[in-house]
Amino acid sequence: MNLRKYSFAIIKAVILLLGLNLVSCSSLVKTKIENKSYSPLSKHVDVYAFYEMKVPENSQYVGEIEFKDTAFTQKCSYEDVIEQSKQIARESGANLIHIIESKEPGMGTSVCYRMKAKLYRNVDFETLEVIKEKISLRYKSQLPEDADYAKVYFYRPSLSYGFLVGYKVRYQDSIIGRLRNGEKFEFKTKEFGYREFKAMTENESSIYLNIQPGGEYFVKCAIKAGFLVGVPTMEEKDSYRGRIEYNML
């Protein structure tokens, strides 16, 4: 193959990959907006996503959304799906997202968070304040109010990539736990302020947490592609989402 044909083949491959990414991003979400009488909401308007409470009776139904997984899906974590749901809701004039079905990522199933939800509109101030208060309770620490310690929860979901590779988590010069695929552990501490935690395989990763008395902190761990073994990743999750994922293991 001469240089010109080789270059043309590379360009075709790049275009194909770009096309697959565009298709995957556009086919990830399905929307069905039935009530199109509302104007879009400003990006500054709060949109609330929930599944643990009932939809208020004085809410107006707007439509439905569904997030699926495809072979080439990107940016499909829980946070990505919720953020995209809020954008769709605002565009349709809805400010409530009632999640009716959700599926977590897992080995042998999907790397994406999948979800079905219904969109509603409610502009009653008192109703929205009640919803806001209930949602805020999600993030409240479950430790005693007078606790003079904090807890850090490390967990690693069961995913297919890097499932054979385990690694140790260190705090200062000590090993505080080990994480293989599908494992978790908790670390109790009375040392507060910004603290560094490290994980190492062929490369080292670290995360800083601002630890306060009575606080709970959730760190989601995984393995990403590396030169030989793989690189450990550490990501802080909010207490609501982190607790759900931690308890699932």
N, C-alpha and C positions, 0 to 999 in steps of 0.2 A: 504494500500500500504506500503510495507516494505521500509527501507531506501535505499536499492540498486535500487529498481524500481523507487523510488522517484527521486533519483539522476539522473538516466538514463532519466527520463522524462524532468528534467531541462536541461540536456545537449541537448536533441533533440530540445527543445524550443529555446535554444540559437543558435543552428546551423540553425534552420529555420529562425530566425530573421536575422542572418548574411547573409543567402542566399537571403532573400528578399532585404536587403540593397544592396548586390552586383548586383542583377538583376536590381534594380531600377537605380543604378548609370550607368550601362552599357546600359540600354534601354532608357535613357533620351535623348541622342543625336543620330541623324541619319546623316550620311555623304555620299556624292556622289561625289567622286573625279573623274572627267572625264579626266583631263589633268595631267598625271603622269610623265611628262618629266622633272619636276623641282626637284632639290635637296632640302632637308630640310634647313630652314634658322636657323641661330644662335639665341639663346634666347635673344641676345642683339640687334637684328634687330627690329626696330619699326614696329608695325602692327597697322593700323588705321581702326577703326570701325565707320561707319557713315550711315545715311539714309537721311539726309537733303540736300545732294548734289549729282550731277550726277557722274557716274563712268567715269573717264577720257577716252577719245577715244583710247589712246595708251596703254590701259590695256589689259592683256591676261586673258581670263576666265579660271579658274581652276576647280571649282566645287561648290557644295552647301552643306549647313548644316542646320539642323532643330532641335530645342530643344522642346521637348514635356514634358508634366507633366504625372507622374504616381502616383499611390496610395501611394507609399513609397519613393518618390523623396526627396533627401536631397541636400543641398548646391545648390539651384537653384535660388538665387537672381539675379538681373540684373548684379551685379559685378561678380558673379560666372559664369554666362553664357558668358559674354564678355571675361573673362579670359580664359575659356575653348575654346572659339572660336578662340582666338589668338593662343593658343597652337596647335589647329588643323590646322590653317592656316600656321603656321611656318612649321609644319611637312609636309605639302603639297607644300611648296615653295611659298605660297601666302603671300602678305603683305597688302592687302586691303580687308575689310569685308563690303559689301554693304547690310545693313539690309533692307529687302523688306517687312517684316511683323513682328509685335510685339504685344504681349498681356500682359497686366499688371496683377499682382495678384489681387484678389478681392474676396469679400464674395460670396459664392455660386458658384464660378467658379474654382479657382485654388489658391494655395499658391505659385506658381512658376511664374517666368518670362518666357514667351515662345517666340520663335523667329525663323524666317526663314531668311537666308542670303545667298548671293552668294560671292564666293571667287575669287579674282583677283590678278594678279601679275603685278607690275609696278616698274621699277627700274630707271625711269627718275628722276633725281635730282630735276629739276625745278618743275615738276608735284607734287612730294612729298612735296616740300616746300610749295606750294599753299595749299595742303590738310592740312598740319600741321598748317598753319596760320589760316585757316577757323575753324579747330577744336579748336584751342586755344581761339577763340572768344566765344565759348560756355561758358567758365568759367569766362568771364569778368563781373564784377559787373554792375548792371543796375542802381545803384545810381549815382547821379551827381558826376563828377570828383572832385569837391571841397567840397564834403559832409564832415561835421565835426561830423558825427554820423555813426553808423552802425545799421544793422537790423539782427535779428535772427528770423528765421521762424520755428515754431514748427508745426508738422503735424502728424496725426495718420490715416493711411489708414483703409478702412473698411474691416476688417478681421473677420472671424467667431469666432476665439478663443478669449475669454475675452471681447466679444462685450458688455456685460452688465456692465463692470467695467470701471468707469471713474476715473481720478485723476487730481490733481492740480500740476502745475509747479511753482516752487519758485525760486526767485533770491534774494540772501541775506535773509532778513526776510520777504519779500513781495511775495504775490501770483501774478504772472504776467499773468496767464491764466489757463484754464481748458481744458482737452482733453477727450472727449468721442469718441467712434468709428466714424470715418469719419470726424472728426473735425480738425480745424487748427487755428492758430493765429500768429501774428507777434509781435515782441518786439523791440522797438527802444531804443538805448542806446548811451550815450556819455562817458561811462566808458570803458576804453580799457585795453589790456593785457589779461592775463589768468583769466577767470571768470567761476565760478561754477554755474550750474543750477541743481536743484533737483526735483525729482518726488517721490511720496510716496503712497503706498497702505498699504499692510501688511509689506512690506519691502521698503527700500529707495534705489533709484538709483540716480546717478549724472553723469554729463558730464562737462568737462572743455573745453572751447573754447578760442582760442587766437584771441581776437577781436581787429580789427584795424579800423581806420577811413575810411569810404567809403566801408567797407566790407559787404558782405552778407553771412549768415551762415544758413544752413538748417539742422534741427534735426528731424530725423524720429523716431517716438515713437510707442510703441506697448505694449502688455502684454504677458508675458511668464508664464509658469506654476509655481505656488507657493503652499504653504501648504494649504491655505484656499482660499484667494481671487485671487492671482496672483501678479506677480512682474512687475513693469513698466520697460521698456527698453528705452534707449535713444542712438541714433547712428547718428553721424555727416555724412552727405552725401555731395559729391562734388556739387558745385553750379549748374552745368549743369543738373545732374540727379535729384537733390533735387528740382530744380525749376519745372521740368516736373511733378514730383510726387505731389508737393504742389499744382500746378495749376489744377491737375486732381480732387481735392476734391472740 
